Amino acid sequence: MLEIPEAQTIARQLRETVIGKTITEAVAASSPHGFAWYFGDPSLYGQMLNGNEITGAAAYGGRPEIWAGDMRVSFGDGVNVRYFSASAKHPEKHQLLLKLDDGDAIICSVQMYGGLWAFQDGMKDDFYYNVAKDKPSPLSAEFDIAWFESLLTEDTKKLPAKAFLATEQRIPGLGNGVLQDILWRAKIHPKQKMSTLSADRFEALYDTVKRLLFDMTDKNGRDTEKDLFGRSGGFITTMSRKNDGMPCPVCGDLIRRMAYMGGNVYVCEGCQGNGKAQ
């Protein structure tokens, strides 16, 4: 699933690849998918996008987007965004196809669920999109220790670390994926209550969030995810499905997968404890 490192990587690759090209044909929903979401009527995407020159690309939280004239095409976190050259074999099934004037194409498919929203700039009233644009990214200077401390309130102190970092859009684009290595590096269990962290450990968590997200982004995302060209990211995850049941490289305890808060978490109890105050 797309999170901050992958969204930033794809947006950069789009800027390097498609700016200045014109969309000649936009086709949405040609392969029906029950959990592919569109803005308005997908049959009108061609009318909205055909003939528009691509002028930019950006990422907000875990959503990369293309700027095409006064239109925006935003991709949700469950969308595979891929670039195909004119000579490459294009997949027959897709949820969005953007053909370009040089014969190349951007082709998107949805995994479990995902949004492919085409809309006029300023016309999409969506909480997740708007908050991702409004809040500072952890990759920015505005996301400083004072901002991070502002997230810790009497209510959020009661939350476990996973919920504090990865729910309620407190940090847009920081989801259950990047969360795993962040908490392992910070030596914090996903279940540990924020109220039990000392000031020093809270600041260490902030430093880990910043440092690790910069590193993941610099390496074109995580090795569990793909970039615009279908290549795996260069950041080697330790806490992911690839390492379930393997020994921790730091302490040797087994990395274990457990279900928690509607998803899986990967934990080394040797490094992170059992979720109680340490």
Secondary structure, DSSP 8 states (H G I E B T S, - for coil): ---HHHHHHHHHHHHHHHTT-BEEEEEESSS--TTEEESS-GGGHHHHHTT-BEEEEEEETTEEEEEETTEEEEE-TTEEEEEE-TTS---S--SEEEEETTS-EEEEEESSSEEEEEEETT----HHHHHHHHS--TTSTTS-HHHHHHT--TTGGGSBHHHHHHSTTSSTT--HHHHHHHHHHHT--TT-BGGG--HHHHHHHHHHHHHHHHHHHHTTSBTTSB-TTS-B-SB--SSSGGGTTSB-TTT--B-EEEEETTEEEEE-HHHHTTSS--
